[in-house]
Amino acid sequence: MLKSRRGLLAAGLSVAVIGAIGVASTLNAGAEQIPDGPAAATAPAEVAEAPAAADPALKPPTILPWGEEPQLVKRGRDGATSRALKAAGLSAAAPGETDVSEADEYAPKGRSSKSRSLRTTRTTVVPPKPLQLDPPPTATASPSSSGSTVHFLYNVGWQAAVSDGAYANLTINRPVLAQADYHTLAELAVQSADGTQIVEVGWNVDRVVNGDDDPHLFVYHWVNGQTSCYNGCGYVQYSNTITPGDTLTVDIQKKFGIQFYGGAWWIAYDTEWVGYFPANLWTVDFAKTGMVQIFGEVAASSAQPCTQMGNGLAGLETTAARIGSVAYINGPTPDVAVRSTSNLYQVSRQSARTFRYGGAGAC
């Protein structure tokens, strides 16, 4: 059965193997590393009315993790592409109505801890065809009853750090996602020290979740090392203007943050608080980070994928995708270590708080 989505729940996962990752920094990030916001919109006709938000039970801090007062995200009309948003100087837009296949499970998602990272898992999901193909996206084949193997490849920055949360600038890109692969993304993850309790925010190109090849905002969480679902499974919406699943502007850096406050892990993007994961979703005390990680991730159907990570340039290049101004909230001085789990993608440390990452894959 087909149904219309806004990037909320998706399809396919069962458990597998593990290997290594992490990230960090402090609230006193240098202003010179945090770029200005986008220019004022040059195409007023692109601006859309704000959607209605849920009535949340909790309220966020009065200032964003990076010390600024919240302001409304500059939002485009529903269905605007990432490139149209860039041209208009806007930050996000609700996706258009897209039919994607529905499944019983959840879309694959990787994770990492201090000494190990999820390397493979099993899924019953078959990635849909790219949107521009005819017919519209739908499953291209039936998986075997035992499912298929998903391979996760990472470029990571990490640091063990006790803090109230973290934030960073992530370059938002539109990397090529091969037809047989599941997703390519970049994210910030705050974790317990053992890596089993996690909150994530970032952008993903994922036709299973989003129905197209543009970058979209996503949130995710793990409880006791168990997977959940994108943009749901206990997540509470707060903002009237920016929602997980929204299409994001491309080829620009934006701020992404996560902060524990008032009984919840709050998600921040660009100039707003987006929503939160309440602390009661966890069966253990998870109100401080024990580790922070920021990374690029590819989920592929083989260990030699043709999917790009970041902007498709190798992390050693000076114009590769960048993660910068990594900072902790009430945490230690940042000193980010970096690593890669595959020679297909490269990571290059630029400073204690900044690194470049990515690559073109095997093709």
HELIX and SHEET records of a PDB file:
HELIX    1   1 ALA A   31  GLN A   33  5                                   3    
HELIX    2   2 PRO A   44  GLU A   46  5                                   3    
HELIX    3   3 SER A   82  ALA A   88  1                                   7    
HELIX    4   4 ARG A  207  ASN A  210  1                                   4    
HELIX    5   5 ALA A  279  LEU A  281  5                                   3    
SHEET    1   A 2 LEU A   2  ARG A   5  0                                        
SHEET    2   A 2 THR A  98  SER A 101 -1                                        
SHEET    1   B 7 SER A  14  ILE A  18  0                                        
SHEET    2   B 7 LEU A 118  THR A 123 -1                                        
SHEET    3   B 7 SER A 148  SER A 163 -1                                        
SHEET    4   B 7 THR A 289  ALA A 300 -1                                        
SHEET    5   B 7 HIS A 183  GLN A 191 -1                                        
SHEET    6   B 7 ILE A 198  VAL A 205 -1                                        
SHEET    7   B 7 HIS A 216  TRP A 222 -1                                        
SHEET    1   C 4 SER A  14  ILE A  18  0                                        
SHEET    2   C 4 LEU A 118  THR A 123 -1                                        
SHEET    3   C 4 SER A 148  SER A 163 -1                                        
SHEET    4   C 4 ALA A 337  SER A 340 -1                                        
SHEET    1   D 2 ALA A  92  ALA A  93  0                                        
SHEET    2   D 2 THR A 247  LEU A 248 -1                                        
SHEET    1   E 8 VAL A 236  GLN A 237  0                                        
SHEET    2   E 8 GLU A 272  PRO A 278 -1                                        
SHEET    3   E 8 ALA A 264  TYR A 269 -1                                        
SHEET    4   E 8 ILE A 252  TYR A 261 -1                                        
SHEET    5   E 8 GLY A 165  ILE A 172 -1                                        
SHEET    6   E 8 ALA A 321  TYR A 328 -1                                        
SHEET    7   E 8 THR A 354  GLY A 358 -1                                        
SHEET    8   E 8 GLN A 346  SER A 351 -1                                        
END                                                                             
